[in-house]
């Protein structure tokens, strides 16, 4: 998933961008196949990594993942994106060559039977 959303714009453009990212998250989840745990989960840790050729500023990176996290809720991976459900996500940045930007979303679930799982 490339081209993270950024910058101010008209509300309808923002809504279209949000809907696009939520749809991309749902599509990626479907492509990943069945989950080893029953979804949605009540509590999870999120690790969100942005790969780009230019290092983002912190608030821009965090804001850029908002619609991705909302997409996890819409797709039925997590029940909600409140602090009590996901805590404070871990955000990271790694260098990628120009035009090879992408993101990685890891959902870590603590299961009493299996310990921590990456879904």
C-alpha positions as CSV (number, residue, x, y, z in Angstrom):
1,X,0.0,0.0,0.0
2,X,1.7,3.2,-1.2
3,X,0.9,6.9,-1.2
4,X,0.1,7.6,2.4
5,X,-2.5,10.4,2.8
6,X,-1.3,13.8,3.7
7,X,-2.1,17.5,3.7
8,X,-5.2,19.6,4.2
9,X,-8.1,19.4,1.7
10,X,-11.9,19.6,1.2
11,X,-13.9,17.3,3.4
12,X,-15.2,15.2,0.5
13,X,-11.6,14.6,-0.7
14,X,-10.6,13.6,2.9
15,X,-13.6,11.2,3.1
16,X,-12.7,9.6,-0.2
17,X,-9.1,9.2,1.0
18,X,-10.3,7.6,4.2
19,X,-12.7,5.3,2.4
20,X,-9.9,4.3,0.0
21,X,-7.6,3.3,2.8
22,X,-10.2,1.4,4.8
23,X,-11.0,-0.5,1.6
24,X,-7.4,-1.3,1.0
25,X,-7.0,-2.6,4.5
26,X,-10.1,-4.9,4.1
27,X,-8.7,-6.1,0.7
28,X,-5.3,-6.9,2.3
29,X,-7.0,-8.8,5.2
30,X,-9.0,-10.9,2.8
31,X,-5.9,-11.6,0.7
32,X,-4.1,-12.8,3.8
33,X,-6.5,-15.7,4.3
34,X,-8.2,-17.1,7.4
35,X,-7.0,-15.9,10.8
36,X,-5.6,-18.3,13.3
37,X,-7.8,-16.6,16.0
38,X,-11.4,-15.7,16.2
39,X,-11.9,-12.1,15.0
40,X,-12.6,-9.4,16.0
41,X,-10.3,-9.3,19.0
42,X,-10.9,-7.1,22.0
43,X,-7.3,-6.3,22.8
44,X,-4.3,-6.1,20.5
45,X,-1.0,-4.3,20.1
46,X,-0.3,-2.7,16.7
47,X,3.1,-2.2,15.1
48,X,2.8,0.1,12.1
49,X,5.7,0.6,9.8
50,X,6.0,3.1,7.0
51,X,8.6,2.5,4.3
52,X,9.5,5.6,2.2
53,X,12.4,7.4,0.7
54,X,11.9,10.4,2.9
55,X,11.7,10.2,6.7
56,X,8.4,11.6,7.9
57,X,7.9,13.9,10.9
58,X,6.3,12.1,13.9
59,X,2.8,13.6,13.8
60,X,2.6,13.1,10.1
61,X,3.4,9.4,10.4
62,X,0.9,8.9,13.2
63,X,-1.8,10.8,11.3
64,X,-1.1,8.9,8.1
65,X,-2.0,5.6,9.8
66,X,-5.4,6.8,11.2
67,X,-7.5,5.5,8.3
68,X,-5.5,2.2,8.3
69,X,-6.4,1.7,12.0
70,X,-10.0,2.6,11.3
71,X,-9.9,0.0,8.5
72,X,-8.9,-2.7,11.0
73,X,-12.0,-1.9,12.9
74,X,-14.2,-1.8,9.8
75,X,-12.8,-5.1,8.5
76,X,-13.5,-6.8,11.8
77,X,-10.0,-7.4,13.0
78,X,-10.2,-5.4,16.2
79,X,-13.4,-4.4,18.0
80,X,-12.4,-0.7,18.5
81,X,-9.5,1.6,18.2
82,X,-9.8,3.0,21.7
83,X,-6.7,3.1,24.0
84,X,-8.3,0.4,26.1
85,X,-8.4,-1.9,22.9
86,X,-5.0,-1.1,21.2
87,X,-3.0,0.8,23.8
88,X,-0.4,3.0,22.2
89,X,0.5,1.7,18.8
90,X,4.2,1.3,17.9
91,X,5.1,3.5,14.9
92,X,8.3,2.9,12.9
93,X,9.9,4.2,9.7
94,X,12.3,2.4,7.4
95,X,14.0,3.6,4.3
96,X,12.7,2.4,0.9
97,X,13.9,3.4,-2.5
98,X,11.9,6.1,-4.3
99,X,8.6,4.9,-5.8
100,X,8.9,1.7,-3.6
101,X,7.0,3.0,-0.6
102,X,4.7,0.8,1.3
103,X,3.3,0.1,4.8
104,X,3.3,-2.9,7.1
105,X,0.7,-3.5,9.7
106,X,1.2,-6.0,12.4
107,X,-1.6,-7.0,14.8
108,X,-0.2,-8.7,17.9
109,X,-2.7,-10.6,20.0
110,X,-2.1,-12.0,23.4
111,X,-3.8,-15.4,23.5
112,X,-3.8,-17.3,26.8
113,X,-3.3,-20.6,25.0
114,X,-0.6,-19.6,22.6
115,X,1.0,-16.4,24.0
116,X,1.5,-13.5,21.6
117,X,0.5,-14.1,18.0
118,X,1.0,-12.0,14.9
119,X,-2.2,-11.9,12.8
